[in-house]
Amino acid sequence: QVQLVESGGGLVQPGGSLSLSCAASRSISSFATMGWYRQTPGKQRELVAASSGGNRNYADSVKGRFTISRDNAKNTLYLQMNSLKAEDTAVYYCNARSLWFGTQYDYWGQGTQVTVSS
């Protein structure tokens, strides 16, 4: 099993910045992909950013504003969020994905609330 613990959420004004962290209970280099998702009430969870090998992918809505990074030595995934907008308000979840003989295993953190409001 893997425990993922997010931190860094909070209340920020539009145009501000926040940095999220996701600490894993084991080596993150063993995962095929790690990423950040977000969810608002009544909506499906959506991918915000993902890191796989040397590749990084972002949702169109956050390109140029958010940056995903990882520190394998600290077993930690980060999400730097700049120029935040009200529509970025959501619960943000850390995800770690493993592939084992063609089967995908997803691990999730408990989520951290990000609220963008004046």
Backbone bond lengths (Angstrom), bond angles and torsions (degrees), N, CA, C in turn:
res aa  C-N    CA-C-N  psi(-1)  N-CA   C-N-CA  omega(-1)  CA-C   N-CA-C  phi
1 Q - - - 1.452 - - 1.515 110.93 -
2 V 1.306 114.83 157.49 1.460 121.21 -179.31 1.521 108.54 -129.47
3 Q 1.302 115.51 134.53 1.466 120.22 171.99 1.522 108.78 -105.70
4 L 1.330 114.53 131.93 1.463 121.93 176.41 1.524 107.28 -119.93
5 V 1.319 116.33 126.89 1.460 120.79 -177.34 1.520 109.27 -123.42
6 E 1.341 115.28 114.00 1.455 120.08 178.96 1.530 110.49 -88.02
7 S 1.308 115.03 153.58 1.462 121.53 173.75 1.517 108.61 -153.54
8 G 1.341 114.94 164.32 1.457 119.84 174.23 1.514 115.43 106.47
9 G 1.325 117.70 -5.37 1.457 119.35 178.57 1.516 111.16 -70.83
10 G 1.329 114.85 172.26 1.456 119.17 178.98 1.502 111.87 160.78
11 L 1.316 115.09 -164.45 1.459 122.86 -179.60 1.527 108.94 -102.38
12 V 1.327 115.75 132.03 1.456 120.55 -179.84 1.524 108.49 -143.01
13 Q 1.299 116.41 150.38 1.463 120.80 178.19 1.526 110.60 -78.57
14 P 1.317 116.93 154.26 1.467 119.57 174.95 1.523 111.25 -53.98
15 G 1.329 115.15 136.80 1.458 120.74 -176.61 1.513 113.86 90.41
16 G 1.320 116.33 -9.82 1.452 120.67 -178.74 1.519 113.11 -83.40
17 S 1.335 114.79 -175.09 1.462 121.38 -177.03 1.530 110.84 -130.49
18 L 1.319 114.30 151.91 1.461 122.14 172.44 1.513 108.25 -143.89
19 S 1.320 115.20 152.02 1.451 120.03 175.77 1.519 108.92 -124.30
20 L 1.319 116.30 123.85 1.459 122.27 178.35 1.532 109.57 -99.97
21 S 1.313 114.58 147.30 1.462 120.75 175.84 1.518 109.25 -127.35
22 C 1.320 115.46 150.32 1.468 121.78 176.96 1.522 107.28 -135.49
23 A 1.322 115.57 109.10 1.455 120.75 -179.73 1.519 109.59 -94.85
24 A 1.323 116.51 128.32 1.466 122.05 -178.76 1.521 110.53 -102.43
25 S 1.336 114.23 150.96 1.471 119.54 -177.74 1.520 112.47 -82.51
26 R 1.334 116.80 -5.36 1.457 119.49 175.91 1.523 108.90 -146.69
27 S 1.297 116.44 176.69 1.457 122.04 -175.77 1.527 112.07 -57.08
28 I 1.323 115.73 125.41 1.460 119.01 179.64 1.518 112.47 -81.04
29 S 1.322 116.86 -12.63 1.457 119.32 178.84 1.530 111.23 -69.56
30 S 1.325 117.20 -13.95 1.460 120.91 179.51 1.531 112.67 -81.27
31 F 1.322 117.35 -12.14 1.457 120.57 -177.45 1.520 110.86 -88.11
32 A 1.328 115.50 143.02 1.461 120.30 178.36 1.521 110.58 -67.23
33 T 1.321 115.68 -40.98 1.460 121.71 -178.25 1.516 109.60 -144.84
34 M 1.315 114.93 144.04 1.471 120.28 169.05 1.516 107.42 -129.10
35 G 1.324 115.28 144.98 1.453 117.10 -176.40 1.511 113.22 -158.45
36 W 1.319 113.79 175.56 1.457 123.11 176.66 1.530 108.29 -118.86
37 Y 1.310 115.00 134.18 1.453 123.18 174.70 1.518 108.38 -122.07
38 R 1.328 115.45 164.12 1.460 118.71 174.58 1.521 109.30 -142.43
39 Q 1.322 113.57 157.53 1.468 119.19 -177.05 1.518 109.37 -148.03
40 T 1.336 114.64 137.65 1.454 121.66 173.35 1.524 108.10 -116.46
41 P 1.323 118.10 158.36 1.470 121.01 -176.91 1.523 112.07 -55.11
42 G 1.315 115.94 131.43 1.449 121.60 177.02 1.508 114.91 81.88
43 K 1.327 117.23 1.01 1.451 120.44 -179.21 1.518 110.95 -120.80
44 Q 1.332 114.87 158.67 1.460 119.33 177.04 1.522 110.54 -74.05
45 R 1.317 113.61 153.06 1.453 118.68 174.71 1.522 108.92 -66.32
46 E 1.330 116.71 134.69 1.458 120.52 -177.43 1.522 110.95 -122.38
47 L 1.327 114.49 148.71 1.451 120.56 177.81 1.522 109.95 -73.57
48 V 1.323 115.53 132.32 1.465 121.57 176.67 1.518 109.59 -101.46
49 A 1.326 116.41 -50.37 1.458 120.92 -177.95 1.517 108.92 -158.06
50 A 1.343 116.14 148.81 1.457 120.52 -179.56 1.519 109.67 -140.90
51 S 1.311 114.26 148.45 1.459 122.12 178.85 1.524 108.22 -126.02
52 S 1.347 115.36 122.11 1.457 120.57 -178.71 1.519 108.05 -139.90
53 G 1.329 115.83 113.03 1.449 118.44 -174.32 1.519 109.12 59.66
54 G 1.303 116.71 -126.98 1.454 120.77 177.96 1.515 113.80 -93.73
55 N 1.315 116.15 5.34 1.469 120.30 -176.45 1.523 112.05 -99.03
56 R 1.317 114.60 145.45 1.455 121.84 174.14 1.514 108.64 -130.29
57 N 1.322 115.90 134.58 1.456 121.25 179.45 1.520 109.38 -125.68
58 Y 1.308 115.19 144.84 1.457 120.59 -177.31 1.521 110.41 -132.64
59 A 1.320 115.13 148.13 1.457 119.67 169.79 1.533 108.04 -65.49
60 D 1.322 116.28 146.36 1.465 120.18 -178.83 1.530 111.61 -56.05
61 S 1.309 115.98 -34.59 1.468 120.43 -175.26 1.524 113.52 -68.43
62 V 1.345 117.61 -16.32 1.471 119.81 -177.22 1.518 112.95 -118.08
63 K 1.318 117.40 -2.83 1.468 120.01 -179.13 1.525 111.06 -58.10
64 G 1.322 114.61 134.42 1.464 119.73 -179.50 1.516 113.69 84.99
65 R 1.336 116.94 -10.40 1.474 119.35 -179.30 1.532 111.92 -116.72
66 F 1.332 116.45 -34.11 1.468 121.22 -177.58 1.523 109.49 -108.83
67 T 1.336 115.13 148.26 1.459 120.80 176.32 1.524 109.38 -134.93
68 I 1.328 115.27 126.70 1.462 120.74 176.67 1.520 108.49 -98.54
69 S 1.322 115.86 139.58 1.459 119.82 177.72 1.527 108.52 -149.53
70 R 1.307 115.21 166.72 1.457 119.48 -179.15 1.517 110.00 -144.03
71 D 1.309 115.27 147.22 1.457 122.67 174.64 1.515 106.57 -119.53
72 N 1.320 116.62 99.24 1.459 120.16 -175.95 1.531 111.66 -64.30
73 A 1.311 117.08 -31.92 1.467 120.38 -179.21 1.524 111.11 -66.25
74 K 1.336 116.54 -30.49 1.463 120.98 -179.50 1.523 111.72 -100.69
75 N 1.338 117.04 0.84 1.473 121.18 -177.77 1.531 111.30 53.39
76 T 1.312 115.18 44.66 1.462 119.97 -174.59 1.523 111.29 -132.92
77 L 1.325 114.54 138.01 1.454 123.36 175.70 1.522 107.67 -108.59
78 Y 1.326 116.81 143.76 1.455 121.13 -177.98 1.525 110.81 -126.19
79 L 1.322 114.47 157.26 1.459 120.97 170.10 1.523 107.44 -139.26
80 Q 1.312 116.12 111.47 1.458 121.43 175.52 1.520 107.94 -91.79
81 M 1.317 116.08 123.27 1.461 121.48 -176.30 1.527 108.87 -118.04
82 N 1.316 115.50 116.99 1.465 121.50 179.18 1.520 110.18 -116.92
83 S 1.309 115.66 163.93 1.477 121.90 178.37 1.520 110.81 49.35
84 L 1.295 115.92 49.05 1.462 120.50 -175.09 1.520 111.68 -66.16
85 K 1.335 113.81 145.45 1.452 122.27 -179.40 1.530 109.25 -119.96
86 A 1.310 115.86 161.66 1.466 119.78 179.12 1.532 111.35 -57.65
87 E 1.322 116.22 -34.86 1.463 119.18 -178.90 1.522 113.71 -72.61
88 D 1.319 117.71 -5.60 1.467 120.77 173.75 1.536 111.62 -82.34
89 T 1.316 116.27 -7.04 1.458 120.32 179.17 1.519 110.18 -61.89
90 A 1.325 116.52 125.21 1.461 121.88 -176.71 1.521 109.03 -178.25
91 V 1.316 114.60 172.04 1.462 120.21 166.76 1.524 106.50 -90.65
92 Y 1.313 115.66 127.54 1.464 121.40 -177.58 1.525 109.46 -103.28
93 Y 1.331 115.09 131.86 1.458 122.08 -177.26 1.525 110.85 -118.86
94 C 1.294 114.87 138.66 1.456 121.99 172.28 1.528 109.09 -88.14
95 N 1.309 116.27 140.03 1.461 121.95 179.63 1.520 110.74 -130.20
96 A 1.329 115.14 138.97 1.461 121.90 172.28 1.518 107.54 -125.63
97 R 1.320 116.31 130.95 1.466 120.67 -174.87 1.530 110.25 -122.60
98 S 1.323 114.51 129.42 1.452 121.27 175.69 1.521 109.94 -114.83
99 L 1.319 115.61 149.51 1.461 121.49 173.45 1.513 108.13 -119.59
100 W 1.327 115.54 126.59 1.460 120.38 -176.48 1.504 108.08 -136.03
101 F 1.337 115.45 106.14 1.465 121.33 -179.08 1.532 111.10 51.18
102 G 1.303 116.03 47.10 1.448 120.91 175.52 1.519 115.38 83.16
103 T 1.302 117.82 -3.47 1.467 121.60 178.97 1.515 109.61 -102.57
104 Q 1.330 115.48 134.07 1.452 120.99 -178.70 1.524 110.38 -96.69
105 Y 1.310 116.39 132.68 1.463 122.29 177.39 1.519 107.92 -119.70
106 D 1.324 115.88 127.33 1.462 121.89 179.53 1.518 110.85 -112.83
107 Y 1.306 115.41 134.34 1.459 122.65 175.67 1.521 108.41 -119.47
108 W 1.327 115.69 140.85 1.467 120.73 -174.66 1.522 111.10 -128.47
109 G 1.316 114.39 146.58 1.447 119.95 169.53 1.517 110.11 -82.36
110 Q 1.325 115.69 -179.61 1.460 120.95 -176.72 1.523 112.38 -83.06
111 G 1.316 117.15 -13.33 1.456 121.65 179.13 1.511 112.77 94.56
112 T 1.320 115.14 150.49 1.464 121.22 176.29 1.531 108.02 -136.53
113 Q 1.325 115.64 134.42 1.457 120.75 -175.46 1.523 110.54 -80.52
114 V 1.328 115.26 131.44 1.466 122.30 171.80 1.521 107.36 -118.34
115 T 1.307 116.45 123.01 1.457 121.59 179.37 1.522 108.88 -123.33
116 V 1.331 115.00 123.32 1.462 121.12 179.17 1.524 107.56 -110.98
117 S 1.318 115.43 110.08 1.460 119.79 -174.79 1.521 109.96 -159.04
118 S 1.325 115.00 147.82 1.459 119.64 176.02 1.527 110.28 -92.75
